[in-house]
């Protein structure tokens, strides 16, 4: 009798598990949301009208070489790959990026970045190639100058450059080190150059960024357990083997798209809405005030390499994001772009300056919804039990497996 009862319980448990894995525990609305978060919903890589070399294989090959070349820095030690590690989802596991010096923000992963309209935590650049240029001049990252990079390309990659971009300008009268963001002497040398000389250097510099961007466009999100589960769910098939979600992971997924409101900002197949949000993240003692998007809009508007600038290959009609961006308002203060959650479980710490060391700390912050250091947080307190918190974390881990 006892053995029959045990067998009956096992049979019922198996049927319940099969039902949950086949999607019977999800409503039609939930299934639609889950499908929208799957890589199967990722649209083809959009064209970049600002970069006519974006899909040029030769440009991408040169960009890959430049990306990993440590000579692309003032100390000959730092490359793009120093912070964007190929085996760590193109980020570095550090609270704040370290190049020649230490930056004020966390290194963002690059996988899928080419699909977005804004770059960096504050959106201070509006194209992948303009983004690639910023660290090269940042004195805490590569600490180089525009003239240095122009001479470097002319000396080391002359033929490759000219096959892609055409003739190099005459750089004989250009100082070896000169740029608007270098040391005082380098800035003085830059300001002493004629506008035509500056434009010639800027053209080479922008093409260097366009080559790096052509390579970065090849860095795409990888399929995860979640994507395999979502594919089985959409097909109405039972998820078996490592595709199947546990009861805790299913509960966490339901929380993610429901009660916990995670999918409000972490939406779509890249799990980011590419917008900017104040979520009350605390300041880091010792760092200068960081106002996020409030500062970012001013920087992207003034960037000579933006979509409307003379080094862009796009016409004004292609620059809607820049032309119509919100430039002022309280909502911009300390607002940051939500990074993709794909792989997030394996890349602590979290937030724009590594404020939280674990996913548990992140979930606790979003549950408490503390007041923002400045501006107003968009969060509202959540009543999540300890078990619900662990369920949410269990689901997040499926985005990295």
Secondary structure as GFF3:
##gff-version 3
##sequence-region A 1 401
A	DSSP	alpha_helix	2	21	.	.	.	ID=ss1
A	DSSP	alpha_helix	28	37	.	.	.	ID=ss2
A	DSSP	three_ten_helix	39	41	.	.	.	ID=ss3
A	DSSP	alpha_helix	57	67	.	.	.	ID=ss4
A	DSSP	alpha_helix	80	83	.	.	.	ID=ss5
A	DSSP	three_ten_helix	86	88	.	.	.	ID=ss6
A	DSSP	three_ten_helix	113	115	.	.	.	ID=ss7
A	DSSP	alpha_helix	128	137	.	.	.	ID=ss8
A	DSSP	alpha_helix	146	156	.	.	.	ID=ss9
A	DSSP	alpha_helix	158	165	.	.	.	ID=ss10
A	DSSP	alpha_helix	184	192	.	.	.	ID=ss11
A	DSSP	alpha_helix	195	216	.	.	.	ID=ss12
A	DSSP	alpha_helix	225	235	.	.	.	ID=ss13
A	DSSP	three_ten_helix	241	243	.	.	.	ID=ss14
A	DSSP	alpha_helix	247	257	.	.	.	ID=ss15
A	DSSP	three_ten_helix	262	264	.	.	.	ID=ss16
A	DSSP	beta_strand	276	277	.	.	.	ID=ss17
A	DSSP	alpha_helix	293	302	.	.	.	ID=ss18
A	DSSP	three_ten_helix	316	318	.	.	.	ID=ss19
A	DSSP	alpha_helix	320	323	.	.	.	ID=ss20
A	DSSP	three_ten_helix	330	332	.	.	.	ID=ss21
A	DSSP	beta_strand	336	337	.	.	.	ID=ss22
A	DSSP	three_ten_helix	344	346	.	.	.	ID=ss23
A	DSSP	alpha_helix	359	368	.	.	.	ID=ss24
A	DSSP	alpha_helix	386	398	.	.	.	ID=ss25
###
